[in-house]
Amino acid sequence: MISIDNNFNIEASQYDTYTIRFKFKDYVLTGDDKFRFSIKATSNSTDVVFSKDVYNAGFNYVDLSIALGELDNLAPDTYVYDVAIINKNTKKITTLIWSAYFMIKGVAHNVD
């Protein structure tokens, strides 16, 4: 299960797989743009515990897919995340979301 509130706070069940679509209002990604999703332990930390880049040139959205096992090293807890567009040509970094939380909720169904 995954839920996202109006402040972009995310709650996800541990071990689940899912895709989150981030849509941009008035911006189309170029071939030089990468979308970076980063999770940190705390809002004041620069210590990234998970990061993933997505490319989707020519579109005004990206689909961030979390695959099986990708977040297994993160214990159930509340983290913070941010998303940014980084342009490799201009070196411009645009932070789109920051100070939103990413909560991983423990589950009992991770058995074979």
VMD Tcl script that builds the backbone (N, CA, C; Angstrom):
set m [mol new atoms 336]
animate dup $m
set s [atomselect $m all]
$s set {name element resname resid chain x y z} {
  {N N MET 1 A 0.837 -1.175 0.000}
  {CA C MET 1 A 0.000 0.000 0.000}
  {C C MET 1 A 0.885 1.243 0.000}
  {N N ILE 2 A 0.417 2.243 -0.698}
  {CA C ILE 2 A 1.113 3.525 -0.718}
  {C C ILE 2 A 0.064 4.627 -0.678}
  {N N SER 3 A 0.366 5.700 0.052}
  {CA C SER 3 A -0.525 6.857 0.053}
  {C C SER 3 A 0.331 8.121 0.019}
  {N N ILE 4 A -0.203 9.139 -0.648}
  {CA C ILE 4 A 0.471 10.428 -0.765}
  {C C ILE 4 A -0.550 11.495 -0.424}
  {N N ASP 5 A -0.224 12.365 0.527}
  {CA C ASP 5 A -1.181 13.402 0.920}
  {C C ASP 5 A -0.978 14.689 0.119}
  {N N ASN 6 A -1.739 15.705 0.442}
  {CA C ASN 6 A -1.692 16.981 -0.286}
  {C C ASN 6 A -0.371 17.726 -0.129}
  {N N ASN 7 A 0.408 17.380 0.895}
  {CA C ASN 7 A 1.721 17.993 1.104}
  {C C ASN 7 A 2.849 17.146 0.530}
  {N N PHE 8 A 2.490 16.136 -0.261}
  {CA C PHE 8 A 3.430 15.221 -0.916}
  {C C PHE 8 A 4.128 14.273 0.043}
  {N N ASN 9 A 3.630 14.145 1.273}
  {CA C ASN 9 A 4.163 13.166 2.205}
  {C C ASN 9 A 3.760 11.775 1.719}
  {N N ILE 10 A 4.693 10.845 1.777}
  {CA C ILE 10 A 4.476 9.493 1.260}
  {C C ILE 10 A 4.536 8.499 2.406}
  {N N GLU 11 A 3.558 7.582 2.441}
  {CA C GLU 11 A 3.579 6.448 3.353}
  {C C GLU 11 A 3.515 5.197 2.498}
  {N N ALA 12 A 4.453 4.282 2.715}
  {CA C ALA 12 A 4.509 3.063 1.913}
  {C C ALA 12 A 4.750 1.864 2.811}
  {N N SER 13 A 4.163 0.747 2.441}
  {CA C SER 13 A 4.389 -0.503 3.166}
  {C C SER 13 A 5.772 -1.044 2.816}
  {N N GLN 14 A 6.457 -1.524 3.836}
  {CA C GLN 14 A 7.781 -2.112 3.643}
  {C C GLN 14 A 7.682 -3.282 2.661}
  {N N TYR 15 A 8.640 -3.412 1.791}
  {CA C TYR 15 A 8.786 -4.480 0.795}
  {C C TYR 15 A 7.854 -4.363 -0.406}
  {N N ASP 16 A 6.949 -3.397 -0.444}
  {CA C ASP 16 A 6.047 -3.269 -1.589}
  {C C ASP 16 A 6.774 -2.711 -2.805}
  {N N THR 17 A 6.207 -2.989 -3.972}
  {CA C THR 17 A 6.671 -2.398 -5.225}
  {C C THR 17 A 5.591 -1.429 -5.687}
  {N N TYR 18 A 6.003 -0.333 -6.321}
  {CA C TYR 18 A 5.023 0.655 -6.768}
  {C C TYR 18 A 5.698 1.631 -7.721}
  {N N THR 19 A 4.860 2.410 -8.385}
  {CA C THR 19 A 5.320 3.475 -9.267}
  {C C THR 19 A 4.611 4.759 -8.886}
  {N N ILE 20 A 5.382 5.825 -8.756}
  {CA C ILE 20 A 4.828 7.148 -8.450}
  {C C ILE 20 A 5.066 8.036 -9.665}
  {N N ARG 21 A 4.009 8.666 -10.155}
  {CA C ARG 21 A 4.147 9.603 -11.271}
  {C C ARG 21 A 4.275 11.020 -10.719}
  {N N PHE 22 A 5.327 11.703 -11.148}
  {CA C PHE 22 A 5.536 13.116 -10.829}
  {C C PHE 22 A 5.296 13.893 -12.117}
  {N N LYS 23 A 4.289 14.753 -12.099}
  {CA C LYS 23 A 3.923 15.520 -13.290}
  {C C LYS 23 A 4.280 16.987 -13.080}
  {N N PHE 24 A 4.854 17.605 -14.110}
  {CA C PHE 24 A 5.298 18.997 -14.027}
  {C C PHE 24 A 4.303 19.892 -14.742}
  {N N LYS 25 A 4.036 21.010 -14.104}
  {CA C LYS 25 A 3.073 21.958 -14.678}
  {C C LYS 25 A 3.821 22.846 -15.662}
  {N N ASP 26 A 3.929 23.081 -16.681}
  {CA C ASP 26 A 4.633 24.034 -17.540}
  {C C ASP 26 A 6.109 23.689 -17.750}
  {N N TYR 27 A 6.460 22.431 -17.740}
  {CA C TYR 27 A 7.851 22.083 -18.039}
  {C C TYR 27 A 7.903 20.727 -18.741}
  {N N VAL 28 A 8.669 20.693 -19.827}
  {CA C VAL 28 A 8.905 19.447 -20.554}
  {C C VAL 28 A 10.392 19.116 -20.407}
  {N N LEU 29 A 10.675 17.910 -19.981}
  {CA C LEU 29 A 12.055 17.486 -19.774}
  {C C LEU 29 A 12.819 17.432 -21.091}
  {N N THR 30 A 14.078 17.834 -21.039}
  {CA C THR 30 A 14.948 17.768 -22.211}
  {C C THR 30 A 15.849 16.534 -22.094}
  {N N GLY 31 A 16.601 16.271 -23.128}
  {CA C GLY 31 A 17.560 15.174 -23.097}
  {C C GLY 31 A 18.682 15.382 -22.099}
  {N N ASP 32 A 18.877 16.624 -21.654}
  {CA C ASP 32 A 19.920 16.938 -20.678}
  {C C ASP 32 A 19.426 16.876 -19.234}
  {N N ASP 33 A 18.127 16.659 -19.052}
  {CA C ASP 33 A 17.538 16.655 -17.709}
  {C C ASP 33 A 17.493 15.258 -17.110}
  {N N LYS 34 A 17.811 15.204 -15.832}
  {CA C LYS 34 A 17.529 13.990 -15.079}
  {C C LYS 34 A 16.724 14.383 -13.852}
  {N N PHE 35 A 15.800 13.541 -13.507}
  {CA C PHE 35 A 14.960 13.700 -12.332}
  {C C PHE 35 A 15.595 12.861 -11.236}
  {N N ARG 36 A 15.904 13.480 -10.101}
  {CA C ARG 36 A 16.536 12.751 -9.005}
  {C C ARG 36 A 15.608 12.723 -7.795}
  {N N PHE 37 A 15.350 11.513 -7.310}
  {CA C PHE 37 A 14.573 11.261 -6.096}
  {C C PHE 37 A 15.560 10.800 -5.033}
  {N N SER 38 A 15.611 11.508 -3.894}
  {CA C SER 38 A 16.570 11.183 -2.833}
  {C C SER 38 A 15.874 11.101 -1.483}
  {N N ILE 39 A 16.252 10.090 -0.707}
  {CA C ILE 39 A 15.741 9.931 0.651}
  {C C ILE 39 A 16.908 10.127 1.615}
  {N N LYS 40 A 16.652 10.944 2.664}
  {CA C LYS 40 A 17.651 11.194 3.704}
  {C C LYS 40 A 17.077 10.764 5.045}
  {N N ALA 41 A 17.959 10.539 6.017}
  {CA C ALA 41 A 17.520 10.119 7.342}
  {C C ALA 41 A 16.752 11.229 8.065}
  {N N THR 42 A 17.228 12.459 7.957}
  {CA C THR 42 A 16.577 13.596 8.624}
  {C C THR 42 A 16.608 14.812 7.702}
  {N N SER 43 A 15.802 15.797 8.010}
  {CA C SER 43 A 15.746 16.988 7.163}
  {C C SER 43 A 17.034 17.800 7.202}
  {N N ASN 44 A 17.772 17.743 8.287}
  {CA C ASN 44 A 19.011 18.511 8.395}
  {C C ASN 44 A 20.234 17.744 7.911}
  {N N SER 45 A 20.030 16.519 7.516}
  {CA C SER 45 A 21.137 15.681 7.087}
  {C C SER 45 A 21.390 15.839 5.591}
  {N N THR 46 A 22.633 15.634 5.205}
  {CA C THR 46 A 22.960 15.540 3.781}
  {C C THR 46 A 23.301 14.097 3.425}
  {N N ASP 47 A 23.131 13.207 4.383}
  {CA C ASP 47 A 23.441 11.789 4.223}
  {C C ASP 47 A 22.294 11.086 3.493}
  {N N VAL 48 A 22.478 10.814 2.212}
  {CA C VAL 48 A 21.443 10.190 1.395}
  {C C VAL 48 A 21.465 8.682 1.635}
  {N N VAL 49 A 20.289 8.115 1.964}
  {CA C VAL 49 A 20.192 6.672 2.206}
  {C C VAL 49 A 19.627 5.931 0.993}
  {N N PHE 50 A 19.048 6.671 0.044}
  {CA C PHE 50 A 18.561 6.085 -1.208}
  {C C PHE 50 A 18.443 7.207 -2.234}
  {N N SER 51 A 18.825 6.906 -3.461}
  {CA C SER 51 A 18.701 7.875 -4.545}
  {C C SER 51 A 18.457 7.129 -5.849}
  {N N LYS 52 A 17.634 7.726 -6.695}
  {CA C LYS 52 A 17.353 7.116 -7.994}
  {C C LYS 52 A 17.129 8.221 -9.014}
  {N N ASP 53 A 17.749 8.066 -10.183}
  {CA C ASP 53 A 17.587 9.014 -11.280}
  {C C ASP 53 A 16.653 8.421 -12.329}
  {N N VAL 54 A 15.826 9.298 -12.922}
  {CA C VAL 54 A 14.898 8.903 -13.981}
  {C C VAL 54 A 15.032 9.900 -15.117}
  {N N TYR 55 A 15.037 9.396 -16.342}
  {CA C TYR 55 A 15.117 10.233 -17.539}
  {C C TYR 55 A 13.829 10.018 -18.337}
  {N N ASN 56 A 13.264 11.109 -18.862}
  {CA C ASN 56 A 12.031 10.995 -19.657}
  {C C ASN 56 A 11.920 12.188 -20.603}
  {N N ALA 57 A 12.930 12.384 -21.432}
  {CA C ALA 57 A 12.990 13.536 -22.341}
  {C C ALA 57 A 11.757 13.612 -23.222}
  {N N GLY 58 A 11.263 14.839 -23.392}
  {CA C GLY 58 A 10.120 15.098 -24.255}
  {C C GLY 58 A 8.783 15.010 -23.556}
  {N N PHE 59 A 8.787 14.706 -22.263}
  {CA C PHE 59 A 7.537 14.566 -21.517}
  {C C PHE 59 A 7.502 15.506 -20.326}
  {N N ASN 60 A 6.306 15.757 -19.813}
  {CA C ASN 60 A 6.147 16.636 -18.656}
  {C C ASN 60 A 5.905 15.828 -17.376}
  {N N TYR 61 A 6.393 14.600 -17.338}
  {CA C TYR 61 A 6.255 13.754 -16.156}
  {C C TYR 61 A 7.363 12.705 -16.144}
  {N N VAL 62 A 7.563 12.114 -14.968}
  {CA C VAL 62 A 8.414 10.935 -14.832}
  {C C VAL 62 A 7.667 9.922 -13.984}
  {N N ASP 63 A 7.923 8.663 -14.246}
  {CA C ASP 63 A 7.403 7.583 -13.427}
  {C C ASP 63 A 8.564 6.996 -12.636}
  {N N LEU 64 A 8.508 7.151 -11.328}
  {CA C LEU 64 A 9.526 6.604 -10.446}
  {C C LEU 64 A 9.057 5.230 -9.994}
  {N N SER 65 A 9.725 4.194 -10.465}
  {CA C SER 65 A 9.363 2.828 -10.095}
  {C C SER 65 A 10.281 2.331 -8.987}
  {N N ILE 66 A 9.673 1.777 -7.961}
  {CA C ILE 66 A 10.412 1.136 -6.878}
  {C C ILE 66 A 10.238 -0.365 -7.062}
  {N N ALA 67 A 11.329 -1.023 -7.393}
  {CA C ALA 67 A 11.304 -2.450 -7.701}
  {C C ALA 67 A 11.473 -3.289 -6.432}
  {N N LEU 68 A 11.182 -4.560 -6.554}
  {CA C LEU 68 A 11.328 -5.504 -5.461}
  {C C LEU 68 A 12.760 -5.460 -4.913}
  {N N GLY 69 A 12.879 -5.226 -3.605}
  {CA C GLY 69 A 14.179 -5.216 -2.945}
  {C C GLY 69 A 14.906 -3.889 -2.948}
  {N N GLU 70 A 14.427 -2.924 -3.704}
  {CA C GLU 70 A 15.161 -1.665 -3.848}
  {C C GLU 70 A 15.300 -0.872 -2.548}
  {N N LEU 71 A 14.309 -0.958 -1.681}
  {CA C LEU 71 A 14.355 -0.209 -0.419}
  {C C LEU 71 A 14.522 -1.130 0.790}
  {N N ASP 72 A 14.917 -2.380 0.555}
  {CA C ASP 72 A 15.019 -3.344 1.654}
  {C C ASP 72 A 16.011 -2.942 2.738}
  {N N ASN 73 A 17.005 -2.129 2.411}
  {CA C ASN 73 A 17.984 -1.723 3.421}
  {C C ASN 73 A 17.472 -0.589 4.314}
  {N N LEU 74 A 16.279 -0.075 4.040}
  {CA C LEU 74 A 15.695 0.974 4.883}
  {C C LEU 74 A 14.712 0.349 5.865}
  {N N ALA 75 A 14.996 0.494 7.144}
  {CA C ALA 75 A 14.126 -0.042 8.189}
  {C C ALA 75 A 12.834 0.765 8.266}
  {N N PRO 76 A 11.759 0.167 8.780}
  {CA C PRO 76 A 10.541 0.944 8.989}
  {C C PRO 76 A 10.850 2.154 9.871}
  {N N ASP 77 A 10.543 3.328 9.354}
  {CA C ASP 77 A 10.869 4.568 10.056}
  {C C ASP 77 A 10.334 5.721 9.211}
  {N N THR 78 A 10.501 6.927 9.715}
  {CA C THR 78 A 10.136 8.121 8.963}
  {C C THR 78 A 11.414 8.811 8.500}
  {N N TYR 79 A 11.507 8.998 7.197}
  {CA C TYR 79 A 12.637 9.656 6.554}
  {C C TYR 79 A 12.118 10.940 5.906}
  {N N VAL 80 A 12.960 11.676 5.241}
  {CA C VAL 80 A 12.532 12.809 4.429}
  {C C VAL 80 A 13.065 12.594 3.023}
  {N N TYR 81 A 12.367 13.177 2.065}
  {CA C TYR 81 A 12.835 13.028 0.687}
  {C C TYR 81 A 12.742 14.355 -0.028}
  {N N ASP 82 A 13.475 14.449 -1.121}
  {CA C ASP 82 A 13.336 15.599 -2.012}
  {C C ASP 82 A 13.474 15.112 -3.439}
  {N N VAL 83 A 12.958 15.908 -4.354}
  {CA C VAL 83 A 13.075 15.619 -5.772}
  {C C VAL 83 A 13.594 16.869 -6.469}
  {N N ALA 84 A 14.421 16.644 -7.476}
  {CA C ALA 84 A 15.021 17.760 -8.201}
  {C C ALA 84 A 15.197 17.373 -9.660}
  {N N ILE 85 A 15.241 18.392 -10.498}
  {CA C ILE 85 A 15.632 18.217 -11.895}
  {C C ILE 85 A 17.033 18.805 -12.025}
  {N N ILE 86 A 17.939 18.000 -12.564}
  {CA C ILE 86 A 19.330 18.413 -12.727}
  {C C ILE 86 A 19.647 18.392 -14.219}
  {N N ASN 87 A 20.072 19.540 -14.744}
  {CA C ASN 87 A 20.399 19.639 -16.163}
  {C C ASN 87 A 21.907 19.528 -16.328}
  {N N LYS 88 A 22.363 18.496 -17.064}
  {CA C LYS 88 A 23.805 18.257 -17.192}
  {C C LYS 88 A 24.496 19.305 -18.068}
  {N N ASN 89 A 23.763 19.963 -18.939}
  {CA C ASN 89 A 24.357 20.967 -19.820}
  {C C ASN 89 A 24.519 22.314 -19.114}
  {N N THR 90 A 23.439 22.811 -18.521}
  {CA C THR 90 A 23.477 24.124 -17.870}
  {C C THR 90 A 23.955 24.057 -16.423}
  {N N LYS 91 A 23.998 22.861 -15.856}
  {CA C LYS 91 A 24.350 22.636 -14.443}
  {C C LYS 91 A 23.291 23.203 -13.499}
  {N N LYS 92 A 22.140 23.550 -14.031}
  {CA C LYS 92 A 21.057 24.092 -13.215}
  {C C LYS 92 A 20.390 22.961 -12.433}
  {N N ILE 93 A 20.170 23.201 -11.141}
  {CA C ILE 93 A 19.474 22.259 -10.274}
  {C C ILE 93 A 18.218 22.953 -9.767}
  {N N THR 94 A 17.070 22.333 -9.995}
  {CA C THR 94 A 15.802 22.884 -9.539}
  {C C THR 94 A 15.160 21.894 -8.570}
  {N N THR 95 A 15.058 22.278 -7.308}
  {CA C THR 95 A 14.416 21.435 -6.307}
  {C C THR 95 A 12.904 21.621 -6.431}
  {N N LEU 96 A 12.198 20.509 -6.591}
  {CA C LEU 96 A 10.752 20.556 -6.787}
  {C C LEU 96 A 9.978 20.275 -5.503}
  {N N ILE 97 A 10.461 19.349 -4.716}
  {CA C ILE 97 A 9.825 19.005 -3.436}
  {C C ILE 97 A 10.948 18.827 -2.417}
  {N N TRP 98 A 10.769 19.406 -1.242}
  {CA C TRP 98 A 11.710 19.187 -0.146}
  {C C TRP 98 A 10.954 19.262 1.162}
  {N N SER 99 A 11.521 18.699 2.166}
  {CA C SER 99 A 10.930 18.635 3.504}
  {C C SER 99 A 9.621 17.851 3.551}
  {N N ALA 100 A 9.427 16.946 2.632}
  {CA C ALA 100 A 8.295 16.038 2.714}
  {C C ALA 100 A 8.795 14.747 3.349}
  {N N TYR 101 A 7.920 14.066 4.063}
  {CA C TYR 101 A 8.399 12.849 4.690}
  {C C TYR 101 A 8.087 11.616 3.854}
  {N N PHE 102 A 8.900 10.606 4.063}
  {CA C PHE 102 A 8.749 9.308 3.413}
  {C C PHE 102 A 8.741 8.282 4.533}
  {N N MET 103 A 7.565 7.767 4.853}
  {CA C MET 103 A 7.420 6.831 5.961}
  {C C MET 103 A 7.304 5.407 5.426}
  {N N ILE 104 A 8.141 4.539 5.945}
  {CA C ILE 104 A 8.055 3.122 5.610}
  {C C ILE 104 A 7.406 2.425 6.816}
  {N N LYS 105 A 6.271 1.778 6.544}
  {CA C LYS 105 A 5.539 1.091 7.598}
  {C C LYS 105 A 5.851 -0.405 7.548}
  {N N GLY 106 A 6.204 -0.962 8.695}
  {CA C GLY 106 A 6.515 -2.378 8.766}
  {C C GLY 106 A 5.311 -3.243 8.455}
  {N N VAL 107 A 5.563 -4.403 7.880}
  {CA C VAL 107 A 4.497 -5.345 7.541}
  {C C VAL 107 A 4.902 -6.741 8.012}
  {N N ALA 108 A 3.940 -7.636 8.057}
  {CA C ALA 108 A 4.193 -9.002 8.508}
  {C C ALA 108 A 4.137 -10.008 7.363}
  {N N HIS 109 A 3.991 -9.559 6.135}
  {CA C HIS 109 A 3.783 -10.483 5.025}
  {C C HIS 109 A 5.044 -10.795 4.209}
  {N N ASN 110 A 6.196 -10.451 4.689}
  {CA C ASN 110 A 7.421 -10.710 3.941}
  {C C ASN 110 A 7.951 -12.118 4.248}
  {N N VAL 111 A 7.197 -13.110 3.818}
  {CA C VAL 111 A 7.577 -14.511 4.031}
  {C C VAL 111 A 7.456 -15.269 2.723}
  {N N ASP 112 A 8.204 -16.357 2.590}
  {CA C ASP 112 A 8.109 -17.209 1.398}
  {C C ASP 112 A 7.180 -18.362 1.660}
}
mol reanalyze $m
mol bondsrecalc $m
mol representation Tube
mol addrep $m
